[in-house]
Amino acid sequence: MESRIEGQAEEKKLGLFSIFMMIFKISAFTLGGGAVLIGLIQEAVNRTGVVPEEKTADMLALSLAAPGAMGISMSYQAGLALGGPAGAAAAVFGMALPPFIAILVLSSWLLAHMGSGYISAFFSGATAALVVVLGAIVWKLGKKNALVSVKDTVICLLVAAAVLVFKVSAVWGLIGGTIVTLIVNLLLEKEGEKA
């Protein structure tokens, strides 16, 4: 137990203001919701050099599996890894503050001008950009995590087919893919023990 505590004390941490500002900037200047935010947060955490890339992949998995807003979940995970519990609080506050300010300031103006061609064109462009950003995130994560073995690639493709072709809910696809992966890994472990 002592070595674990000593190891934690030696880990590099970021200051609370640095964590807050990193997440605040991402939240303030990103359109597209949680799916875009989590990829940007993951990249920002990787750039700090404080957290190994393998751990950021685990943070991503936990954030996607946790209930609630993905951006909040990922910022919590990032803040926890970068600065402990206080870092998690700073990151969540940094994630929640920009949308709160934007809603407070812009809501009445946007409602009055939503029919404007410029506003509609802006949101159409933002939607197109969102598709590109999401595609890049999926490709990057797939190359790094899901496409590392034939087994993982096959399971990934089966889940994608179930969701895209057979219109299975993405939540059920995630749950089913997780269960299939666990079962296959257990069977492979048992097979390895017999050999």
N, C-alpha and C positions, 0 to 999 in steps of 0.2 A: 504494500500500500504506500509506503514512504517513497519508493522509487517512482511510483506513478505521480505522486504529488510533486516531487522534485523535478521530474520531467516536464510537468505542466508549468512549473515556475520558470523553467529555462526556455520555453517556447516563446518565439517572437510574437508580439501583439501590436496591434495598431492602436493609436489613441482614439478616444471616443469621438472627438470632433472629426477626425479623419474618416472614421467609419460612417458617421452621420453624413458628411459631405459627399463621400463616394456614392452612397445609396441615394441621397437627395438629388444629386445631378442626374443619375440614371432615371429616377422616377420623374423628375421635372421635364426632361427632354425626350421622353420615349412615348411614342404612340403605339398602340397595338395590344396592350394588356399584359397579363401575366406571362404568357408564352414567350413574348419578346423580352420582357424584363428578366426572366430567369437566365436566359442565355447571356445577356449583357452583364448581369451580376456575376455569373460564373466566370466570364472572361476578366472582369475587373478584379475578382478575388485571385484568379490565377496570376494576373499581372503584379500583384503585391509581393508574390514570392513567399508569403507567410504560410500558406496552406498548399500542400501537395495537390497536383491535379487529380490524383485518384480520390482524394477526400472531397474535392469539389464535385466529382461525379456522384459520390455517395450523397452529398448535400442535395444535389439535383433530384435524385431518386426519392429521398425523404420528403422534399418539398412537393413533388408531384403526388406522392401518396397521402400527404397530410390533407385534412379537410380545410376548407377556407380558400382565401385568395392566394394564388400561386406566388405573386410578387411579394406578399407579406411573408409567406412561408420561406421563400428563398432568402429574403433579406434577413429573416430571423436566423436561419442556418448560417448565413455568411457572417453576420454580426457575432454570433456565438463562437464561430471558428476564429474570427479575427480579434475578438476582445472579450470573450467570456460573456456572462449574463448581462453585464452593463453594455457590452458591445451589441448584444442582441437587441436590447431596448433602444439603443441609439439608431441601429439600422432600421428597425420597425418604424420608429418615429420619422426617420428620414424618408422612408417609403411612403408613409401615409400623409405627410404634410403637403407635398406639392399638389396631389389631386384635391385635397381639402381646400387649399387656397384657390385653385383653378375653378372649382365648382362654386365657391363663394363669390369670386369676382366675375366669372364669365357666364354663369347660368342664365341670368336675365337677358344679357345681350345676345347670346347664342339662340335662345328661344325666339327672340324678336327677329333675327336675321337668318334663321335656318332655311328659308326658302330661296335665299340668294344663290345665284349661279356660282359665285366664287366659293362660297362655303361648301356647297355640294361638290364642286370640283376638287376642293382641298381634301374632303373626306374620301372621295373616290381615289385620288392619288395615294392617300395614306393607306387605304385598303390594299391597293396593288403593291405598295412597298412592304406591307405586312406579310403578304404571301411570300415574297422573295426572302425576307428576313427569317420567317419560320422555316422555309425550305432549307436555308443555309444552316440553321440550328439543327434541324433534323439530320441533315447530311453529316455535319461535324460530329454530332453525338453518335450517330449510327456507325461511322467509321471508327470512332474511338472505343465504343462500348458494345454495341450490338453485333457488329460484323467482325468479331475477332475469332470466331470459330464457325464451322459449318453448322453445328447444332444451333448456336445463337442466331445465325443468319436465317435458318429455316424457320425457327420459331417467330422471329421478327416478321418475315414475309407472310407467314400464316396469319398472324395477328393483323397485319396491314390489310391482307385480303379480306379477312372477316369484317373489318371496320369499313373499308372502302367499297368492296364489291357486294357483300351481303348485308350491309347497313347495320351491323352489330354496334351497339353503343360503345364509344371509346372507353368508358369506364369498365364495361364488361370485357372488352378486349384486353385492357390492362390487367384486370383480375385474372382472366383466363390465361393470358401469357405468363403471368407470374406463377400460377398454379402448375401449368405445363412445364415451365422451366424447373421448378422445384422437384416435380415428379421425375423428370428426365435426369436431373442431377443426382437424385437419390438412387435411381436405377443404375446409373453409370458408376456410382460409388460402390454399390453392392456388387456389380460386375467386376470392378477392380479388386474388391476384397476376395472374391472367389479365385481370381487368377494368381 
